[in-house]
């Protein structure tokens, strides 16, 4: 786009500019404005220099006119009063005195005068250094001192004191060099002070104007690097480094114009000994000592090589330094921010840094304003995404704490699960809305004992930190950038800067946080998987219950906005833990046993109803077995038994009870079992009724199977979840139903209805066990 822009100098009238697109017209306008500002600066500098020279010339003319009048008056007075004979005699006597003066005396006096003048120059340089005076004046005195020392050192009778002066001169030269470097490095130096310091550098080191500009650039680059070399660079250091970078570019634009070369030309226009700044120094006593200085020294005029660059060459010089310096700034800023962990503070530093650059955007020549903007974004986005990753990976500490707790489970003491009906709850403080009481109820309901609470608190703290990060990222959209954005434009820039900073950067950080949180949960799942393996080997039900509670509480507070909608945290771990818990619960609960009564009487037979009489409630053993299961479950805490865990327990209970039903049914079919028959014979007083005991035994077995069938249907109702089909107890009930032979089906249907109805009436007695059952 920049290649299509017309040269403003080639436009004949303002109508010619509007033949191009609007962006091109705007660039032409900006270029014309920059040229106007540059010409204003050049004209101001030129007029100021010429005006000062004109005023100085006028003052000199006035002084010369006054002196001429005084001389004329004096000569007139002398002409009236003088005696020609007396004046002739004085002239003859004066020539005699001069004739008597030897050449050796003249040499000694010149040597002494030059030594005195050299010493005075060194004293003045030292005093000016202490008072932080003008470096250009010190450079002029340094050049004079160097010339005097060279002249003195070439004489055959050089005094020993000259070596001491030479060492002092070298020390003062280094001091002046350091003073120039400090002035160039200071961000508080004005453009005039920088120009004066560079002119002093050229004079003191015999450098060209290009060398001086290169030295300035090198000094500023070193300062930028030093600002960011600190092991823990503060945010202010980064701002200072960027401020130096911007200021250097703005000053370079002036240095590469005529303003700097005009100052150097003025130095080259007259001898140093004729410089008013030197002659007006009373401590030099130049009017006394100057007449003993050699003529070539008096007429010495410094020569400085001037290279007036074209506008294109100046732009290339600025862009070259700008690119190199900014690359260093980016690299060192990233290193300086590598130890920052405060996310909000880093966002604030990002805002201040971007505001600093955007405010100087339009007035700062650089290699590419867009690249500078992208570089600043890269500096902060890289570190911000790293902090987000580190904050998200802190979830690993939670996994490590859980693994440590489970590995040391057997060697540490653990608090017992407390009941919801503990009398101690009534003694809690009920002030402030009974917050302590409600918290205790919630903890006991969810199974948050001391071990679980300690682990969950660490997870909650991590969630809070993630929430704070989310709020900080969302706040980026509300940042209002300075109005200078409306004026900032670049020839290659046609983008919305505010949208990039507020929307694109927010999306970058949001994506980074989402990816980091997702990876953190993947790592946590892997950690829990490794932690659960020792539990499976040791069958430690308390540790399995602890891990199940933690997984359930983590699932309850998942940050869903950072995770995929179909995530199922620890889905591969939970079945194994639930199996351990279910098997351990079944093993530690007194089992349900079906057995024949030795008395031949069936418990609860008198409560049968209907015609024919059929069971209307489960056997006491079955009812008590379910109650024992509920008590065992309650001992592990109500917060452990969610729906999925209950389903797993149902599954293993179904298998266990189906095996027991099948085994007892097999016992009933064993031939030769006459225990009931013998009991019936002992109780029969009538000898003619030999067939009645056999009939009674068959009736007892029939009732026993009927009660067993009712119990099986009742257990199936209690241990079958919604949607479950072909369960083991259902198969056992089918076998029992077939064992009744050719009896009509309505009896079994009646028992099915009664068993299911009885479960519906009594299910609340088995609260933990009756979660989401089919009936």
C-alpha positions in Angstrom: 0.0 0.0 0.0 2.9 2.4 0.8 4.3 2.0 -2.7 1.0 3.3 -4.3 1.2 6.6 -2.3 2.1 9.6 -4.4 5.0 11.9 -3.6 3.5 15.1 -2.1 6.1 17.2 -3.8 4.8 16.0 -7.2 1.2 17.2 -6.6 0.4 20.4 -8.5 -2.8 21.3 -6.6 -4.9 20.0 -3.8 -7.4 18.5 -6.4 -4.6 16.1 -7.5 -4.5 14.5 -4.0 -8.2 13.5 -4.0 -7.8 11.4 -7.1 -6.5 8.6 -4.8 -8.4 6.5 -2.2 -9.2 8.1 1.2 -6.5 6.1 3.1 -3.9 7.3 0.6 -5.1 10.9 1.0 -4.8 10.5 4.8 -1.2 9.2 4.5 -0.4 12.1 2.2 -1.9 14.5 4.7 0.1 12.9 7.6 3.3 13.1 5.5 2.7 16.8 4.7 2.0 17.5 8.4 5.3 15.8 9.4 7.2 17.8 6.7 5.6 21.0 8.0 6.6 20.2 11.6 10.1 19.3 10.5 10.5 22.5 8.4 9.2 24.5 11.4 11.9 23.0 13.6 14.6 23.6 11.0 13.4 27.2 10.4 13.2 27.9 14.1 16.7 26.5 14.7 18.1 28.5 11.7 16.4 31.7 12.6 17.5 31.4 16.2 21.2 30.7 15.2 21.3 33.5 12.7 19.5 35.9 15.0 22.0 35.3 17.8 24.9 35.9 15.4 23.2 39.1 14.1 22.7 40.4 17.7 26.3 39.5 18.6 27.6 41.3 15.4 25.6 44.4 16.2 26.9 44.5 19.8 30.5 44.1 18.5 30.0 47.0 16.0 28.7 49.2 18.8 31.6 48.3 21.0 34.1 48.9 18.2 32.5 52.3 17.5 32.8 53.2 21.2 36.4 52.0 21.3 37.3 54.0 18.2 35.9 57.1 19.7 37.9 56.6 22.9 41.1 56.0 20.9 40.5 59.0 18.8 40.0 61.2 21.9 43.1 59.7 23.5 45.3 60.2 20.5 44.1 63.8 20.2 44.9 64.5 23.8 48.3 62.8 23.5 49.1 64.9 20.4 48.4 68.1 22.2 50.4 67.1 25.3 53.4 65.1 24.1 57.0 66.3 23.7 58.6 64.9 20.6 62.1 65.0 22.0 61.1 63.3 25.2 59.2 60.6 23.3 62.3 60.0 21.1 64.5 59.5 24.1 62.0 57.0 25.7 61.9 55.1 22.4 65.6 54.8 22.3 65.8 53.7 25.9 63.1 51.1 25.3 65.0 49.6 22.3 68.0 49.3 24.4 66.2 47.4 27.1 64.7 45.0 24.5 68.0 44.4 23.0 69.4 43.3 26.3 66.7 40.5 26.6 68.1 37.2 25.5 66.3 34.4 23.6 66.7 32.1 26.5 64.6 34.3 28.8 61.9 34.4 26.2 61.7 30.6 25.9 61.5 30.2 29.7 58.8 32.8 30.0 56.8 31.0 27.2 57.2 27.7 28.9 56.1 29.0 32.2 53.1 30.8 30.7 52.0 27.7 28.8 52.4 25.5 31.9 50.4 27.9 33.9 47.7 28.0 31.2 47.6 24.2 31.0 47.3 23.9 34.8 44.5 26.5 34.9 42.6 24.6 32.2 42.8 21.3 34.1 41.6 23.0 37.3 38.7 24.6 35.5 37.7 21.2 33.9 37.8 19.5 37.4 35.7 22.3 38.9 33.2 22.1 36.1 32.9 18.4 36.5 32.2 18.7 40.2 29.5 21.4 39.6 28.0 19.4 36.7 28.6 22.2 34.3 28.5 22.3 30.5 30.2 19.3 28.9 30.8 21.3 25.7 32.8 23.9 27.7 34.8 21.1 29.3 35.4 19.6 25.9 36.8 22.9 24.6 39.1 23.2 27.6 40.2 19.6 27.1 41.1 20.3 23.5 43.1 23.4 24.5 44.8 21.4 27.3 45.7 18.6 24.9 47.2 21.1 22.4 49.2 22.8 25.2 50.5 19.5 26.5 51.5 18.4 23.0 53.4 21.7 22.5 55.2 21.4 25.8 56.1 17.8 25.5 57.9 18.5 22.2 60.3 20.9 23.8 63.7 19.6 24.8 63.6 21.0 28.4 60.2 19.7 29.4 59.7 19.9 33.1 58.9 16.7 35.2 55.6 18.4 36.3 54.4 17.8 32.8 54.0 14.0 33.3 51.7 14.7 36.3 49.6 17.0 34.2 49.4 14.4 31.5 48.0 11.8 33.9 45.6 14.3 35.3 44.5 15.2 31.8 43.8 11.5 31.0 41.8 11.2 34.2 39.7 14.3 33.4 39.1 13.0 29.9 37.7 9.8 31.3 35.6 11.8 33.7 34.2 13.9 30.8 33.4 10.8 28.8 31.5 9.4 31.8 29.6 12.7 32.3 28.6 12.7 28.6 27.5 9.1 28.8 25.4 9.8 31.9 23.7 12.7 30.2 23.0 10.7 27.1 21.6 7.8 29.2 19.3 9.9 31.3 15.7 9.9 30.4 15.4 13.4 31.9 17.8 15.0 29.4 16.3 17.5 27.0 17.0 17.5 23.2 19.3 20.6 23.7 21.2 18.8 26.4 21.6 15.7 24.2 22.9 17.8 21.3 25.3 19.7 23.6 26.6 16.4 25.0 27.1 14.9 21.5 28.9 18.0 20.3 31.2 17.7 23.3 31.8 14.0 22.4 32.7 14.9 18.8 35.1 17.6 20.0 36.7 15.5 22.8 37.1 12.3 20.7 37.5 13.8 17.2 34.5 11.8 16.0 32.2 12.5 13.1 28.5 13.3 13.4 27.6 9.8 12.4 29.9 8.4 15.0 28.2 10.6 17.6 24.7 9.4 16.6 25.9 5.8 16.7 27.4 6.4 20.1 24.2 7.8 21.3 22.3 4.8 20.0 24.7 2.4 21.6 24.5 4.2 25.0 20.7 4.2 24.9 20.6 0.5 24.0 23.0 -0.4 26.9 20.7 1.5 29.2 17.6 -0.3 28.0 19.4 -3.6 28.5 20.7 -2.6 32.0 17.2 -1.7 33.0 16.0 -5.2 32.3 19.1 -7.1 33.4 18.1 -7.1 37.1 17.2 -10.6 38.5 13.8 -9.2 39.7 13.1 -6.3 37.4 10.1 -4.3 38.6 7.3 -3.1 36.4 8.7 0.4 36.7 11.9 -0.8 35.1 10.1 -2.2 32.1 8.2 1.1 31.7 11.4 3.0 32.0 13.1 0.9 29.4 10.2 1.4 26.9 10.1 5.1 27.7 13.9 5.3 26.9 13.2 3.4 23.6 10.5 5.9 22.6 12.5 8.9 23.7 15.6 7.7 21.8 13.6 7.4 18.5 12.1 10.9 19.0 15.5 12.5 19.7 17.1 10.6 16.8 14.7 12.2 14.5 16.0 15.6 15.6 19.6 14.6 15.6 19.5 13.5 12.0 18.1 16.8 11.0 20.1 20.1 10.5 19.8 21.1 14.2 22.8 18.9 15.3 24.9 19.8 12.3 24.3 23.5 12.8 25.9 23.2 16.3 28.9 21.4 14.9 29.3 23.9 12.1 29.4 26.7 14.6 32.3 24.9 16.4 34.1 24.7 13.1 33.6 28.3 12.2 36.2 29.9 14.5 39.4 29.1 16.5 38.9 27.8 20.0 41.0 30.6 21.6 38.6 33.1 19.9 35.5 31.4 21.4 33.7 33.9 23.7 33.0 31.0 26.2 36.8 30.6 26.6 37.8 34.3 26.6 35.2 35.2 29.1 36.7 32.8 31.7 38.6 35.2 34.1 40.4 32.3 35.8 42.3 31.5 32.6 44.0 35.0 32.6 44.2 34.6 28.8 44.9 38.3 28.3 48.2 37.8 30.2 49.2 34.3 29.4 47.8 34.2 25.8 50.5 36.3 24.3 53.1 33.6 25.1 51.1 30.9 23.3 52.3 29.8 19.9 50.5 31.3 16.9 49.4 27.9 15.5 47.7 27.1 18.8 46.0 30.5 18.9 44.7 29.9 15.4 43.7 26.3 15.9 40.2 25.6 14.6 38.6 22.1 15.3 37.6 20.0 12.3 34.6 17.7 12.7 33.5 15.5 9.8 29.8 16.2 9.0 27.7 13.7 7.2 24.4 15.2 6.3 22.1 12.3 5.6 19.1 12.4 3.3 15.7 11.7 4.7 15.7 8.2 3.3 19.1 7.4 4.9 17.9 8.9 8.2 14.8 6.8 8.2 16.9 3.7 7.5 19.2 4.5 10.4 16.3 5.0 12.8 14.5 1.8 11.7 17.6 -0.3 12.0 18.3 0.8 15.5 14.6 0.6 16.3 14.3 -3.0 15.3 17.5 -4.1 17.1 16.6 -2.3 20.2 13.0 -3.5 20.3 14.1 -7.1 19.8 16.4 -6.7 22.8 13.6 -5.1 24.8 11.2 -8.0 24.0 13.7 -10.7 24.8 14.9 -9.2 28.1 11.4 -8.2 29.2 10.3 -11.8 28.8 13.2 -12.9 31.0 12.5 -10.1 33.5 8.8 -11.2 33.8 9.7 -14.9 34.0 9.3 -14.8 37.9 6.1 -12.8 38.0 3.2 -14.8 39.5 0.7 -12.0 40.4 -1.8 -12.1 37.5 -3.8 -8.9 38.3 -0.5 -6.9 38.8 0.8 -8.1 35.5 -2.4 -7.1 33.8 -2.0 -3.6 35.3 1.6 -3.4 34.0 0.3 -4.5 30.6 -2.2 -1.7 30.6 0.4 0.9 31.6 2.9 -0.3 29.0 0.4 -0.3 26.2 -0.9 3.2 27.2 2.7 4.5 27.1 3.3 3.2 23.6 -0.1 4.2 22.2 0.3 7.7 23.5 3.6 8.0 21.6 2.5 6.0 18.6 1.9 8.9 16.1 5.0 11.0 17.1 7.6 8.2 17.2 9.4 7.0 14.1 10.0 3.3 14.2 10.6 0.2 12.0 6.9 -0.7 12.3 4.3 0.5 14.8 2.3 -2.6 14.4 5.3 -4.8 15.1 6.0 -2.9 18.3 2.3 -3.4 19.4 2.5 -7.1 18.6 5.8 -7.4 20.4 4.3 -5.8 23.6 1.3 -8.1 23.3 3.7 -11.1 22.9 5.7 -10.1 26.0 2.6 -10.1 28.3 0.5 -12.7 26.7 3.3 -15.2 26.9 3.8 -14.7 30.6 0.1 -14.4 31.3 -0.6 -17.8 29.7 2.3 -19.3 31.6 0.8 -18.0 34.9 -2.6 -19.4 33.9 -1.0 -22.8 33.2 0.9 -22.7 36.6 -2.3 -21.7 38.5 -4.3 -24.5 36.8 -1.5 -27.0 37.4 -1.7 -26.2 41.1 -4.6 -28.7 41.1 -1.9 -31.3 41.1 -1.1 -30.4 44.7 -4.6 -31.5 45.6 -4.0 -34.9 43.9 -0.7 -35.3 45.7 -2.3 -34.5 49.1 -5.0 -37.1 48.4 -2.4 -39.7 47.4 -0.3 -39.0 50.5 -3.4 -39.3 52.7 -4.3 -42.7 51.3 -0.8 -44.1 51.3 -0.5 -43.3 55.0 -4.1 -44.3 55.8 -3.3 -47.2 58.1 -0.7 -45.2 60.1 -2.9 -42.2 60.9 -6.0 -41.8 63.0 -9.3 -40.9 61.4 -12.5 -39.4 62.8 -15.6 -41.5 62.9 -18.6 -40.6 60.7 -21.1 -38.7 62.9 -24.8 -39.2 62.7 -27.3 -36.6 61.7 -29.2 -37.3 64.9 -26.3 -36.8 67.2 -27.5 -35.0 70.3 -24.4 -32.7 70.2 -26.0 -30.9 67.3 -28.5 -29.3 69.7 -25.7 -27.6 71.6 -24.3 -25.7 68.6 -24.5 -21.9 68.4 -27.7 -20.7 66.6 -26.6 -17.0 66.3 -26.1 -15.3 62.9 -28.8 -17.3 61.2 -27.6 -20.6 62.8 -24.7 -20.7 60.3 -22.7 -23.1 62.5 -25.6 -25.4 62.8 -26.4 -25.4 59.1 -22.8 -26.0 58.2 -22.6 -28.9 60.6 -25.8 -30.4 59.1 -24.4 -30.0 55.5 -21.1 -31.5 56.4 -22.7 -34.6 58.0 -25.2 -35.0 55.2 -22.5 -34.8 52.5 -20.0 -36.9 54.5 -17.5 -34.1 55.0 -15.5 -35.4 58.0 -12.2 -33.9 59.0 -10.2 -35.8 56.4 -12.5 -35.0 53.6 -12.9 -31.3 54.6 -9.1 -30.8 54.8 -8.8 -32.2 51.2 -11.8 -30.4 49.8 -10.7 -27.1 51.3 -7.6 -27.3 49.1 -9.7 -27.9 46.1 -12.1 -25.1 46.9 -9.1 -22.7 47.3 -8.0 -23.8 43.8 -11.5 -23.1 42.4 -11.4 -19.7 44.0 -8.1 -18.9 42.3 -9.5 -20.0 39.0 -12.6 -17.9 39.5 -10.4 -14.8 40.3 -8.4 -15.4 37.1 -11.7 -15.7 35.1 -12.9 -12.3 36.5 -9.5 -10.7 35.7 -9.6 -11.9 32.1 -13.2 -10.7 31.6 -12.2 -7.3 33.0 -9.9 -6.9 30.0 -13.0 -6.2 27.8 -13.9 -3.2 29.9 -10.5 -1.4 29.5 -10.8 2.0 27.8 -7.7 3.0 25.8 -6.6 6.6 25.4 -8.2 8.8 22.8 -4.9 8.8 20.9 -6.1 5.6 19.3 -8.3 7.8 17.1 -5.3 9.7 15.7 -2.8 6.8 15.6 -2.4 5.6 12.1 0.3 3.9 10.2 0.9 3.6 6.5 0.7 -0.2 6.8 -1.9 -0.3 9.6 -5.6 -0.6 8.9 -6.9 -2.5 11.9 -8.9 -1.9 15.1 -6.3 -1.7 17.9 -8.9 -1.6 20.7 -10.6 -4.7 19.4 -7.2 -6.5 19.3 -6.3 -5.5 22.8 -9.8 -6.0 24.4 -11.2 -9.0 22.4 -8.4 -10.9 20.8 -6.1 -10.9 23.9 -9.1 -11.8 26.1 -9.9 -14.8 23.8 -6.2 -15.8 23.8 -6.1 -15.8 27.7 -9.5 -17.5 27.9 -8.4 -20.3 25.6 -5.2 -20.8 27.5 -7.1 -21.0 30.8 -9.6 -23.4 29.4 -6.8 -25.7 28.0 -4.8 -25.5 31.2 -7.9 -26.4 33.4 -8.8 -29.2 31.1 -5.2 -30.6 31.3 -5.2 -30.1 35.1 -8.3 -32.3 35.4 -6.8 -34.9 33.1 -3.8 -35.0 35.3 -6.0 -35.2 38.4 -7.9 -38.1 37.0 -4.6 -39.9 36.3 -3.4 -39.2 39.8 -6.6 -40.5 41.3 -6.3 -43.6 39.1 -2.8 -44.3 40.4 -4.0 -43.6 44.0 -6.9 -46.1 43.7 -4.7 -49.0 42.7 -3.3 -49.6 46.2 -6.8 -49.4 47.5 -7.9 -52.2 45.2 -5.0 -54.4 46.3 -5.6 -53.8 50.1 -9.4 -53.7 50.0 -9.4 -50.8 52.5 -13.0 -49.8 52.6 -12.4 -46.6 54.6 -9.9 -45.3 52.0 -12.2 -46.3 49.2 -15.1 -44.4 50.9 -12.8 -41.4 51.4 -11.8 -41.3 47.7 -15.4 -41.8 46.6 -16.6 -38.8 48.8 -13.8 -36.7 47.3 -14.7 -37.6 43.7 -18.3 -36.9 44.4 -17.6 -33.5 45.9 -15.2 -32.6 43.1 -17.9 -33.6 40.6 -20.4 -31.4 42.5 -18.2 -28.3 42.0 -16.6 -28.8 38.5 -15.8 -25.6 36.6 -18.0 -26.6 33.7 -17.3 -23.4 31.7 -13.7 -24.6 31.2 -14.5 -28.3 30.6 -16.3 -30.1 27.8 -20.0 -30.8 28.4 -19.7 -34.6 28.2 -16.9 -34.9 30.8 -17.4 -37.6 33.4 -14.7 -37.1 36.0 -13.0 -40.3 37.3 -15.6 -42.5 35.5 -13.0 -45.3 35.1 -12.1 -45.2 38.8 -15.5 -45.1 40.5 -16.7 -48.6 39.6 -13.7 -50.3 41.2 -14.1 -48.2 44.4 -17.8 -48.9 44.5 -17.2 -52.6 44.1 -14.7 -52.5 47.0 -17.3 -50.7 49.1 -20.2 -53.0 48.2 -18.3 -56.2 48.7 -16.9 -55.0 52.0 -20.4 -54.0 53.2 -21.9 -57.3 52.2 -19.1 -59.2 53.9 -19.4 -57.3 57.2 -23.2 -57.6 57.3 -24.7 -60.7 58.9 -25.9 -62.7 55.9 -29.5 -63.6 55.2 -30.1 -67.4 55.8 -33.1 -69.4 54.7 -33.8 -72.5 56.8 -36.5 -74.9 57.7 -38.0 -74.8 61.1 -37.3 -77.8 63.3 -40.8 -77.4 64.8 -42.4 -77.6 61.4 -44.0 -74.2 62.0 -43.5 -71.3 59.5 -43.0 -67.9 61.3 -45.8 -65.5 60.4 -48.0 -68.2 58.9 -51.0 -67.1 60.9 -50.8 -63.7 59.3 -51.5 -65.0 55.8 -54.5 -63.7 54.1 -56.9 -64.5 51.2 -58.4 -67.6 49.8 -56.2 -69.5 49.3 -54.1 -68.0 52.1 -51.0 -66.4 50.8 -48.1 -64.4 52.5 -48.8 -60.7 53.0 -45.4 -59.6 54.4 -41.8 -60.8 54.2 -40.3 -63.2 56.8 -38.7 -61.6 59.9 -35.2 -62.8 58.7 -35.5 -61.0 55.4 -36.8 -57.8 57.0 -34.1 -57.8 59.6 -31.5 -58.4 57.0 -32.4 -55.3 55.1 -32.4 -53.3 58.3 -28.9 -54.6 59.0 -27.8 -53.5 55.6 -29.2 -50.0 56.2 -27.4 -49.8 59.5 -24.1 -50.9 57.9 -24.5 -48.2 55.2 -25.3 -45.6 57.8 -22.1 -46.4 59.7 -20.2 -45.2 56.5 -22.1 -42.0 56.4 -25.1 -40.9 54.3 -22.9 -38.7 52.1 -21.3 -41.8 50.5 -24.4 -43.4 49.0 -25.3 -41.6 45.8 -27.4 -43.2 43.2 -24.6 -44.9 41.2 -23.1 -46.4 44.4 -26.5 -47.7 45.4 -26.9 -49.4 42.0 -23.6 -51.1 42.4 -24.6 -52.3 45.9 -27.9 -53.5 44.4 -26.0 -55.5 41.8 -23.8 -57.4 44.2 -26.6 -57.9 46.7 -28.8 -59.3 43.9 -26.1 -61.9 43.1 -25.5 -62.8 46.7 -29.1 -63.2 47.6 -29.9 -65.0 44.3 -27.3 -67.6 45.1 -28.7 -68.1 48.6 -32.2 -68.5 47.3 -31.0 -71.0 44.7 -29.1 -72.9 47.3 -32.1 -73.1 49.7 -34.4 -74.1 46.9 -32.0 -76.9 46.1 -32.1 -78.1 49.7 -35.9 -78.2 49.5 -35.7 -80.6 46.5 -33.2 -83.1 48.2 -34.9 -86.5 48.4 -35.0 -88.5 51.7 -35.3 -85.5 53.9 -37.6 -86.8 56.6 -36.9 -84.5 59.4 -40.2 -82.7 59.1 -42.0 -86.1 58.7 -40.4 -87.5 61.8 -41.5 -84.5 63.8 -45.0 -84.9 62.5 -45.1 -88.6 63.5 -44.1 -87.8 67.1 -46.9 -85.3 67.4 -49.6 -87.7 65.8 -51.6 -89.7 68.5 -53.8 -91.5 66.0 -52.5 -94.8 64.6 -54.8 -94.9 61.6 -53.6 -91.7 60.1 -50.2 -92.7 58.7 -50.7 -90.7 55.5 -51.3 -87.4 57.3 -47.7 -86.6 58.3 -46.6 -86.8 54.7 -49.4 -84.5 53.7 -48.4 -82.1 56.5 -44.8 -82.1 55.3 -45.9 -81.3 51.8 -48.0 -78.5 53.0 -45.1 -77.1 55.1 -42.8 -77.2 52.1 -45.4 -75.6 50.0 -45.8 -72.7 52.5 -42.1 -72.4 52.9 -41.7 -72.0 49.1 -44.5 -69.5 49.0 -42.9 -67.4 51.7 -39.6 -67.8 49.9 -41.2 -66.6 46.7 -42.7 -63.6 48.5 -39.3 -62.7 50.1 -37.7 -63.0 46.7 -40.1 -60.6 45.1 -39.8 -58.3 48.1 -36.0 -58.3 47.8 -36.2 -57.8 44.1 -38.4 -54.7 44.6 -36.0 -53.3 47.1 -32.8 -54.0 45.1 -33.8 -53.3 41.5 -33.2 -49.8 40.0 -35.2 -48.1 37.4 -34.9 -49.7 33.9 -33.1 -52.9 35.3 -34.1 -56.1 33.5 -33.4 -59.8 33.9 -31.9 -59.4 37.4 -30.6 -62.5 39.3 -33.4 -62.3 41.8 -35.9 -62.1 39.0 -34.5 -65.3 37.6 -34.6 -66.9 41.1 -38.3 -65.9 41.4 -39.0 -67.5 38.0 -37.5 -70.7 39.2 -39.6 -70.6 42.3 -42.7 -69.9 40.3 -42.0 -72.9 38.1 -41.5 -75.1 41.2 -45.1 -74.7 42.2 -46.0 -77.1 39.4 -49.4 -76.8 37.7 -50.9 -74.4 40.2 -52.8 -71.5 38.8 -51.0 -68.3 38.1 -53.2 -65.9 40.1 -51.6 -67.0 43.4 -48.1 -65.9 42.2 -49.5 -62.7 40.7 -51.2 -62.0 44.0 -48.0 -62.5 45.9 -46.2 -60.3 43.4 -48.6 -57.5 44.0 -48.5 -57.9 47.8 -44.7 -58.0 47.9 -44.4 -54.8 45.7 -47.1 -53.0 47.7 -45.5 -53.9 51.0 -42.2 -52.5 49.7 -43.9 -49.3 48.7 -45.4 -48.9 52.2 -42.2 -49.7 54.0 -39.4 -48.3 51.7 -39.0 -45.2 53.9 -37.7 -47.5 56.6 -34.8 -48.3 54.3 -34.0 -44.8 53.2 -30.4 -45.2 52.0 -31.2 -48.5 50.4 -34.4 -47.4 48.6 -32.8 -44.7 46.4 -34.5 -44.6 43.0 -35.7 -48.1 43.0 -38.1 -49.4 40.4 -41.1 -49.8 42.7 
